[in-house]
Amino acid sequence: MSNKNTEKRSALIFGGAGFIGANLARHLLLESDASVHVFDNLSRRGVQHNLELVKRAAGKSGRLRVTIADVRNASAVERACRDATEIYQFAAQVAVTTSTTDPRCDFEINTIGTFNVLEAARASGNHPFLLFTSTNKVYGEMVDEPLQLRGRRYAYVNRRCVSENQPLDFHSPYGCSKGAADQYVREYFRIYGIPTVVLRMSCIAGEMQYGNEDQGWVAHFLYSALRGHPLVIYGDGCQVRDVLHVGDLVRAFNSVRSLLPQTAGQIYNVGGGPENAISLLELMDEIEGLTGERIRYTRSERRPGDQQIYISDYSKLALHTGWKPRSSVRQTLSAIYAFWQEQRELFDGVPVRQKVEPALPSSLLERVA
């Protein structure tokens, strides 16, 4: 078998125009010689603009290919996977609330879509590196975990953070669909020898993220402050998450890929860790300090399945790869703020003017029904 770290890299990114996918695509185009294949159905707000930023990074290199298709289309997925040396499965339905109102759609995208990717990788015969982004929601609400209120945030009584040894308790349709998918990904290493890695992510934030109430809450809070829009806080606002900048997440992707076969078949928690944990109320204070804008908000009942606190224990990933977060919560907020300032036309609802880069040649753009 050829060495995956030295052969010509061909990276296929499902959900490649989304927040995480576009950041990875730009990184690969700007910082490596890999060819990049973005596969996305362009259904999410802001992703068309992200795709333009990815095209700009590609320039005239000829290293970018785009397929506009849905991960639920098994034949389109299989065609895309044929020549890939590495595959990133980010295509997903990402909101717990949406999963409760339309669980079938959530299941079809997150579980069947990922199964399609796994089967296509197996059918290719290439044994490509395959990375899947899972979620802390696979651990459920952790209702038996003793908590205490310390000032304006919750804290664990018996530990600082959550490791991969935490029992699975999917709790919501979203947790079920992502949890089933991450177990399938692990089994395709065990049964078929495909070098897979699962990353169970906490709160990821950064540039090219268009946060809303259900997903991307750090960006949503910041954009609401900048626009003068009030927020709804579900619960008391003392809920805690650890925040990880998307650039640090991309470094984690590189770390696990570059250290195969040690990382193959592993599941890792990834997040900002205890040093980057923050409550909703504390984040609003940070935003006020950064922007000078005070967030107005009202309160509503806590939503079912919402963890009062989740903080990632990333020590397994650090042990295996040496990876650790570099960006603080304030630095992450500053990066999102800078993106907002640079892309004001987009956020103000004015069409973004096309710059100097041409559209992709038709030979590199494929639409699949």
C-alpha positions as MATLAB code, in Angstrom:
seq = 'MSNKNTEKRSALIFGGAGFIGANLARHLLLESDASVHVFDNLSRRGVQHNLELVKRAAGKSGRLRVTIADVRNASAVERACRDATEIYQFAAQVAVTTSTTDPRCDFEINTIGTFNVLEAARASGNHPFLLFTSTNKVYGEMVDEPLQLRGRRYAYVNRRCVSENQPLDFHSPYGCSKGAADQYVREYFRIYGIPTVVLRMSCIAGEMQYGNEDQGWVAHFLYSALRGHPLVIYGDGCQVRDVLHVGDLVRAFNSVRSLLPQTAGQIYNVGGGPENAISLLELMDEIEGLTGERIRYTRSERRPGDQQIYISDYSKLALHTGWKPRSSVRQTLSAIYAFWQEQRELFDGVPVRQKVEPALPSSLLERVA';
ca = [
       0.000    0.000    0.000;
       1.290    3.475   -0.861;
       2.258    5.964    1.823;
      -0.769    8.233    2.417;
       1.442   11.022    3.719;
       3.733   11.262    0.646;
       1.522   10.448   -2.357;
      -0.223   13.170   -4.310;
      -3.058   14.375   -2.119;
      -6.613   14.494   -3.448;
      -8.926   15.823   -0.720;
     -12.692   15.396   -1.031;
     -14.745   17.530    1.352;
     -18.435   16.733    1.774;
     -20.096   19.905    3.007;
     -17.085   21.710    1.591;
     -18.851   25.067    1.244;
     -20.044   25.041    4.855;
     -18.344   26.742    7.776;
     -15.835   24.013    8.644;
     -15.512   22.619    5.129;
     -14.721   25.989    3.543;
     -12.100   26.739    6.191;
     -10.424   23.397    5.504;
     -10.656   23.871    1.724;
      -9.041   27.321    1.899;
      -6.310   26.005    4.172;
      -5.476   23.140    1.799;
      -5.462   25.423   -1.235;
      -3.288   28.059    0.427;
      -0.996   25.917    2.591;
      -0.551   22.621    0.689;
      -0.273   21.245   -2.827;
      -3.371   19.057   -2.425;
      -6.108   19.095   -5.036;
      -9.460   19.890   -3.427;
     -12.901   18.603   -4.395;
     -15.774   20.488   -2.730;
     -19.051   18.528   -2.633;
     -22.011   20.533   -1.324;
     -25.715   21.026   -2.052;
     -25.422   24.774   -1.236;
     -28.571   24.658    0.901;
     -27.252   26.633    3.877;
     -27.275   30.398    4.227;
     -23.923   31.947    3.395;
     -22.351   28.906    1.747;
     -22.439   30.395   -1.742;
     -20.301   33.234   -0.427;
     -17.973   30.748    1.266;
     -17.602   28.970   -2.056;
     -16.556   32.238   -3.685;
     -13.873   32.663   -1.006;
     -12.655   29.121   -1.673;
     -12.516   29.836   -5.434;
     -10.505   32.948   -4.685;
      -8.003   30.873   -2.711;
      -7.706   28.434   -5.626;
      -7.099   31.221   -8.140;
      -5.855   29.785  -11.429;
      -4.109   26.810   -9.829;
      -6.501   24.265  -11.321;
      -6.551   22.448   -7.966;
     -10.230   23.045   -7.135;
     -13.206   21.031   -8.351;
     -16.793   21.639   -7.213;
     -19.713   19.212   -7.292;
     -23.135   20.591   -6.402;
     -25.007   17.557   -5.127;
     -26.537   16.035   -2.013;
     -24.811   13.502    0.229;
     -28.033   11.462    0.152;
     -27.413   10.799   -3.564;
     -25.407    7.556   -3.300;
     -24.358    7.439   -6.951;
     -23.066   11.036   -6.870;
     -21.159   10.275   -3.666;
     -19.630    7.144   -5.189;
     -18.436    9.020   -8.282;
     -16.873   11.723   -6.115;
     -14.966    9.222   -3.969;
     -13.341    7.238   -6.759;
     -10.017    9.076   -6.831;
      -9.858   10.631   -3.368;
      -6.886    9.903   -1.134;
      -8.554   11.636    1.830;
     -12.224   12.233    2.573;
     -13.792   14.648    5.062;
     -17.443   14.032    5.901;
     -18.862   17.329    7.176;
     -22.199   17.279    5.313;
     -24.836   17.304    8.035;
     -28.060   18.550    9.533;
     -26.675   20.355   12.556;
     -29.519   21.586   14.782;
     -31.123   19.654   17.644;
     -34.320   21.674   17.210;
     -34.595   20.775   13.518;
     -34.035   17.109   14.336;
     -37.038   17.112   16.669;
     -39.360   18.695   14.091;
     -38.116   16.641   11.115;
     -36.340   13.537   12.431;
     -36.566   11.680    9.118;
     -34.606   14.380    7.272;
     -32.087   14.493   10.115;
     -31.623   10.697    9.916;
     -31.346   10.622    6.144;
     -28.688   13.329    6.002;
     -26.598   12.444    9.037;
     -26.813    8.655    9.121;
     -27.627    7.533    5.585;
     -25.497   10.307    4.089;
     -22.498    9.194    6.119;
     -23.206    5.557    5.266;
     -23.151    6.543    1.582;
     -19.725    8.119    2.067;
     -18.384    5.049    3.867;
     -19.660    2.672    1.216;
     -18.239    4.841   -1.555;
     -14.857    4.918    0.190;
     -14.950    1.125    0.481;
     -15.983    0.697   -3.163;
     -13.121    2.914   -4.355;
     -10.565    0.323   -3.258;
      -8.165    3.133   -2.321;
      -8.499    2.871    1.468;
      -8.605    6.678    1.748;
      -8.140    8.448    5.051;
     -11.659    9.336    6.197;
     -12.442   11.885    8.892;
     -15.913   12.354   10.348;
     -16.978   15.262   12.538;
     -19.292   14.048   15.279;
     -20.640   15.973   18.252;
     -20.650   16.171   22.041;
     -24.417   15.573   21.798;
     -23.708   11.827   21.587;
     -23.123   12.003   25.360;
     -26.638   13.293   25.953;
     -27.747   15.586   28.730;
     -25.675   13.782   31.388;
     -28.491   14.290   33.889;
     -26.744   12.217   36.577;
     -23.659   14.439   36.554;
     -23.463   16.490   39.796;
     -23.200   20.215   39.031;
     -22.868   23.365   41.054;
     -23.394   27.029   40.230;
     -20.226   29.067   40.638;
     -20.951   32.735   40.087;
     -22.416   33.049   36.593;
     -21.534   29.586   35.325;
     -22.152   25.914   36.034;
     -19.262   23.643   36.977;
     -18.810   19.916   37.373;
     -18.526   18.786   40.985;
     -16.360   15.711   40.389;
     -14.324   16.535   37.281;
     -13.193   19.387   35.029;
     -14.179   18.017   31.624;
     -15.610   15.070   29.628;
     -13.441   12.333   28.138;
     -14.203    9.681   25.537;
     -14.980    7.282   28.408;
     -18.268    9.082   29.024;
     -21.113    6.614   28.226;
     -23.089    7.342   25.072;
     -26.644    8.584   25.643;
     -27.909   10.062   22.391;
     -31.024   11.669   23.921;
     -32.226   13.618   20.834;
     -32.857   12.599   17.198;
     -29.769   14.651   16.317;
     -27.711   12.768   18.908;
     -29.047    9.488   17.514;
     -28.239   10.305   13.885;
     -24.743   11.617   14.580;
     -24.018    8.918   17.149;
     -25.076    6.120   14.813;
     -22.916    7.654   12.093;
     -19.836    7.942   14.280;
     -20.156    4.285   15.291;
     -20.466    3.280   11.634;
     -17.308    5.245   10.855;
     -15.409    3.439   13.579;
     -16.643    0.040   12.389;
     -15.459    0.656    8.833;
     -11.948    0.747   10.250;
     -12.454   -2.406   12.277;
     -14.175   -4.420    9.560;
     -12.794   -3.013    6.304;
      -9.492   -1.464    7.359;
     -10.343    2.039    6.113;
      -8.243    4.494    8.173;
     -11.045    6.484    9.789;
     -10.979    9.048   12.580;
     -13.961   10.463   14.484;
     -13.742   13.863   16.158;
     -16.491   14.604   18.691;
     -16.579   18.363   18.610;
     -17.634   20.902   21.169;
     -18.392   24.517   20.168;
     -16.485   25.485   17.014;
     -16.429   29.156   16.022;
     -14.658   31.395   13.544;
     -14.602   33.017   10.142;
     -17.114   32.020    7.442;
     -19.677   31.089   10.109;
     -23.156   32.610    9.855;
     -24.504   31.783   13.297;
     -28.162   31.506   14.163;
     -30.176   30.655   17.246;
     -29.834   26.898   16.720;
     -26.244   26.598   15.534;
     -23.104   28.689   15.809;
     -24.157   30.481   18.986;
     -20.889   32.384   19.507;
     -21.152   34.026   16.084;
     -24.897   34.506   16.561;
     -24.344   36.397   19.827;
     -21.671   38.615   18.278;
     -23.642   39.392   15.121;
     -26.744   40.154   17.192;
     -24.781   42.683   19.234;
     -23.354   44.317   16.125;
     -26.786   44.555   14.505;
     -28.554   45.688   17.675;
     -30.841   42.652   17.612;
     -32.111   41.185   20.912;
     -31.427   37.569   21.844;
     -33.517   34.890   23.488;
     -31.636   33.037   26.234;
     -33.078   29.572   26.885;
     -32.512   28.849   30.556;
     -30.629   30.991   33.037;
     -27.641   31.846   30.831;
     -25.180   30.041   33.093;
     -24.835   27.144   30.635;
     -21.185   26.493   29.768;
     -19.412   25.334   26.593;
     -15.768   25.221   25.609;
     -15.012   27.219   22.477;
     -12.509   26.198   19.794;
     -11.397   28.400   16.905;
     -11.905   26.739   13.527;
      -8.229   27.251   12.695;
      -7.312   25.095   15.677;
      -9.792   22.486   14.463;
      -8.122   22.435   11.030;
      -4.800   21.842   12.808;
      -6.428   18.887   14.549;
      -7.473   17.494   11.156;
      -3.899   17.786    9.940;
      -2.538   16.194   13.103;
      -4.636   13.043   12.945;
      -4.072   12.632    9.198;
      -0.310   13.056    9.425;
       0.025   10.527   12.250;
      -1.647    7.555   10.612;
      -1.671    4.648   11.317;
      -1.518    5.517   15.051;
      -4.719    7.566   14.885;
      -6.647    5.240   12.563;
      -9.822    3.857   14.110;
      -9.708    6.309   17.004;
     -12.411    8.566   18.419;
     -11.265   11.851   19.941;
     -13.011   14.617   21.831;
     -11.912   17.983   20.472;
     -12.658   21.439   21.818;
     -11.183   24.425   23.572;
     -11.011   22.586   26.886;
     -11.325   24.032   30.402;
      -9.109   27.006   29.548;
     -11.616   28.127   26.892;
     -14.866   27.335   28.710;
     -17.376   30.152   29.023;
     -21.019   30.647   29.953;
     -23.592   32.467   27.836;
     -23.650   35.399   30.271;
     -19.860   35.580   30.350;
     -19.686   35.531   26.551;
     -22.003   38.528   26.393;
     -19.612   40.394   28.677;
     -16.708   39.485   26.383;
     -18.618   40.776   23.369;
     -19.386   44.050   25.110;
     -15.696   44.457   25.961;
     -14.688   43.769   22.346;
     -17.305   45.815   20.508;
     -18.683   48.287   23.013;
     -22.142   46.948   22.158;
     -24.383   45.612   24.916;
     -26.575   42.657   24.026;
     -30.259   42.964   24.833;
     -31.981   39.685   25.662;
     -35.066   38.027   27.049;
     -35.291   34.652   28.749;
     -37.314   31.582   27.896;
     -37.566   28.035   29.228;
     -34.570   25.778   28.870;
     -34.810   23.602   25.766;
     -35.060   19.800   26.083;
     -31.745   17.972   25.702;
     -29.616   21.053   26.283;
     -26.569   20.231   28.375;
     -26.134   22.619   31.304;
     -22.400   22.253   30.847;
     -20.116   20.508   28.410;
     -16.332   20.923   28.446;
     -14.102   18.751   26.275;
     -11.265   16.681   27.659;
      -8.913   16.696   24.657;
      -6.048   14.975   26.503;
      -6.276   11.792   24.390;
      -5.847   13.814   21.190;
      -2.988   15.754   22.794;
      -1.319   12.520   23.907;
      -1.560   10.876   20.480;
      -0.675   13.905   18.332;
       0.696   16.725   20.469;
      -2.218   18.950   19.422;
      -3.506   21.671   21.736;
      -5.682   24.753   21.143;
      -3.859   28.003   20.486;
      -6.633   30.600   20.282;
      -8.439   32.022   23.311;
     -12.149   32.832   23.356;
     -11.305   36.541   22.963;
      -9.064   35.795   19.965;
     -11.821   33.678   18.393;
     -14.346   36.480   18.874;
     -11.871   38.943   17.361;
     -11.465   36.725   14.290;
     -15.241   36.567   13.759;
     -15.508   40.330   14.293;
     -12.814   40.936   11.657;
     -14.644   38.653    9.218;
     -17.860   40.591    9.813;
     -16.070   43.880    9.163;
     -14.467   42.563    5.963;
     -17.753   41.156    4.634;
     -20.162   43.932    5.599;
     -21.937   43.826    2.241;
     -22.929   40.235    2.928;
     -24.149   40.892    6.452;
     -26.011   44.044    5.470;
     -27.999   42.063    2.909;
     -26.352   43.711   -0.113;
     -25.161   41.351   -2.864;
     -21.422   40.786   -2.618;
     -19.592   42.165   -5.637;
     -17.527   39.683   -7.598;
     -13.837   40.499   -7.378;
     -11.059   39.544   -9.779;
     -11.357   35.767   -9.699;
     -13.192   34.113  -12.606;
     -15.795   31.431  -12.182;
     -14.555   27.859  -12.254;
     -14.254   26.424  -15.740;
     -17.276   24.321  -16.616;
     -15.047   21.251  -16.722;
     -14.444   21.677  -12.982;
     -18.039   22.387  -11.984;
     -20.578   19.590  -11.815;
     -24.219   19.750  -10.806;
     -25.917   16.507   -9.848;
     -29.687   16.325   -9.447;
];
